[in-house]
Amino acid sequence: MRSTGPKMELIILGSGTSVPSLKRGSSGYLVRSGATLVLLDSGPGTLQRILLAGHQLEEITHIYFSHTHVDHTADLAPLLFTSRNPGSPRRAPLTIGGSRGFLDFFGRLSALYGRWIEAATFPLDLVELTAGPRPAGSLDVSACPVPHIPSSVAIRLGGAGGRSMVYSGDTGESAALADFSRATDLLLLECSFPEDLAVEGHLTPSSAGRIASAAAPGRLVLTHFYPACEGRDLLAELRSTYHGEAVLAEDGMRIRI
């Protein structure tokens, strides 16, 4: 039986990759549950797209990173820089986290930018995600290592009523990810390339479908499309391995969970 708890909302900020595109921004996703607003990844351009989605940066309560590639983290330093703007400094607490190694990554970022990204006016909590779960406002968060780079994790967000979603981040095919995603209400799964252009450490529609078939989510949303995906019938390729409800992410898309 599917969960009946409080609703969450997913907003697709960027369904693309590191390759500049007029159609798709780099990776960024908002998840809202009551007063909790979670940002998953923040590739370049994410901050502007948060505003376009009708939210202010001050509203963000938690930020979690799937891994440390530039197209998933580039707007972290700008977010911290603008949060100390003397005209409108941030006051609300903020939690920022990632996989094991994130604190080292953040330390190197701080060494590069110094006081310009220090949390001078608000409480900042830095965390490394483990199997969890751990509290994240009205949600809880847990992580599962996935095969992309050593810092890569999938992230699961759950509500008190049992409702949940999983964001894969960048990943290759993974039985552990399928287990981690089992029976989630929504699986946000990368699908970087069409079948004939498969790249190690990423998914094609058929490999994404095998994960989804094992996980049996309520809904599947494919995202993280390289330009080679444009003009291809990715859903037709997906149907070779998966027959559940599925949609292709678009920037600005809103999905109730």
N, C-alpha and C positions, 0 to 999 in steps of 0.2 A: 504494500500500500504506500502511495506517495505521501510525503509529509504535508501537514496542514497548518504549520506554524506561521509566524509572521513573514510577510513577503519581503524579499530582497529585490533590488533592481540593478541590472548590469547595464552600463553605458559603454559602448565601444568608442573609445577616443581615437585609436589608431589600429587599423587592421592590416597594416603593411609591414615593411621591413626597413633595413638600412638604406635601401635604394630609394632616392627621392621620387615622389609620385604626386601628381595633382589630385589623385583619387583617394589614396590611402596614406595616412600618417604612420610613423613608426609606433611601435608597441606601446599601448597605454589603455587601461581599463579602469573604470570607476565601479565600485559596488556600494550601494547605499542600503542601509537597514536602520530606519529611524534616524537618530542623530549621529550614527556611525557612518563615516564615509571613507572607504578604503580605496587607495590608488594602487593598482597592480602594474608595476613597471612605469617608467616615464622616459620614453624615447624623445628625441628632439622634436619640439613643437607641441608637446603634451600640455604645457601650461596654458597656451592660448586655447587649445581645444577644450580644456576644463571650463574656461570662461564661456566658450561657445555653447557648451552643454548646460549653461545656466547655473554653474556653481562657482564659488569663490575659493581661492587657495586656502583661506583661513578655515574653511569648513572641513578640510581633509584632516581626519583624525589618525589615520595609519597609512603607511606606505610600505609595501612589500615588493622585493625584487626577486624575479625568478632566476636571474643570473646577472653577471656583471658586464656583458657586452655593451658597447656604446649605444646601440640602437634601443637598449632597454633601460639605460641609466643616465643618459646625457642631460636630462633636465633636472637631475637632483641638485647639482650645485646652483643652477639658476633659481630653483625654488627656495633653497636656503638663503641665497643672497637677497632675494626680494623679500623674504620673511623678516629681514632686519632693516628694511627700508625705514628711515627715520620719520617719513610722512605717515606711514601706516604699518607699524611693526606688528608682527604676529604676537598674540598673547596666549592663545590656546595651546595646550600640550600637544605634542606630536610624537608618535612612535614610528621609527623607521627600522626595517629589518630585511634580512636576506638569509641565505644559506650559510653554513660554516665557511669562514673566510670573509664574510661581509664586513666584520669589524676591522679587519686588516685593510680591506678596500677603502672603507670610510676614513681610516687613519691616513692613508696615502692621499686621498682627496683633500683632507684637511691640511696635510703638509703642503700641498700644492697651492691652495687658496688662502690658508691662514685664517685670520679673524674675519674675513669677508663672508665666510659661511658658518661662523659660530652662531649657536642659538643664544643670542644675547638677551632676548626679551621673552623667551618662552621655555617651558620644560621640554627637554628632548630626551627620549628613551631609545637607545640603540639596542637591538636584539638580534640574535642569530636563531633562525627557526630550526627546530628539531621536529621529530615525529609528532610531538605535541599530543593533544591540542593545548593551546594557551589562549587566554582571553584577548579579544580585540574589540573593545567596546561591547556592543550588544551581540557581537559575533564571537566565534572562536576560530583560530587559525592553526593549521598544521601543514607540514611539508613532507615531500617524498623526493629523494634523489632521482633524477632522470638522465638518460644518456645524451648529453650534448657537449658541455664542458664540465670540469670538476665542480664548479660552483652552481650547476643547474639544479633547480628543484621545481616540481609542480607544487601548487599551493591550493589548499582546500579551505574554504570559508563556510562555516556552519552557523545557523541560528538556534536560539533556545528551543524553538518548536520542531527542530529536526530537519529543517530545510537546509540545503547545501548546494554549493557549486565548486567545481574544480577548474583551475586554470593550469594548463600543462606547461606554460612557458615554451621555450624551444626544446625539442626532444626528438630522439629517434624512437623506434618502436620499443615498447617496454611492457613486460608482463606486470612489473611492480606498479607502473602507472595505472594499468587497467584495474588492478586490485585496489589501489588507493582511491580510484574514482567510482568504485562499485556502487550502483544504485543512487548516485548523486542526482539531484534534480536537473542540473545543467552541467554539461562538460564543454568547456571552452578549450578547443584542441587545435594546436597549430597544424597547418597543412601547407607547407612552403612551396612545394613543387608538384607539377602534374606527373603522371606515372612514368613517362618516357624520359624525364629529366631528374630522376631521384638523386639526392645528395645525402651522404652519410651524416647522421646527427639531426636529420629533419624527417618529416613525414610527407608521404604522398596520400592521395585519397584512399587507396586500398589499405595502407598500413594504419592510417587513422581509423578506418572502418573496422579493422581487426581489434584495435584497442576498444573502440566504442561497443562492438559486439560483446566483448568480454565484460565490459563495465556495466552495460545496460542502463545508461542514464535516461532520465526523463526526456531530455532534449540534448541534441548535439549541435554545437556552433563551431564551424571551422573558421580559422583566422590565420594571420601572419602569411599573407600571400605575396610571393615574389612576382615581378612583372610577367614572368613566364606563365603564370596562372590565368592572366587576363585573356578572355576570349575562349577559354577552355571550359568544357562542361564537367566541372569538378564533382557535381552531385551525381552525374551518370557514372563517373569513375568510382565514386564512393559506393554505389549500389552493388558493386561486385563483392563487397564484404560486409555491408551494413544496410539494414532496411528499416531502421527506426527513423524518428523525426529528426531532420537535419536542415540547417540553413547556413548560408555563407555570410560571414560578418561583413558589415559595411560601416564606415565611419559615421558616427552619429546615431547608430542603431541603439534602441532601448529595449531591453528584454526583462519582463517581470519573471521572477523566479519563485 
